[in-house]
């Protein structure tokens, strides 16, 4: 999950720097998703420390889904 988060951040950051994000709304949406992923990552780490492995699995799946959406949206280019 941490690796997926890092990859999503890198994809978004590269697109933002290049100015190729599809729209300002997409940028705001992705920024919100990145904050959510970071929150979930902290939650997963807390669950892991508490040995709540089912929670870790569920949170990790959420993170994977969100990060894939971020990567896909970051790769969409301006029309």
Buried (B, 14 or more C-beta within 10 A) or exposed (E): BEEBBEBBBEBBEEBBEEEEBBEEEBBEBBEEBBEBBEEBBEBBBEBBEEEBEEBBEBBBEBBBEBBEBBBEBBBEEEE
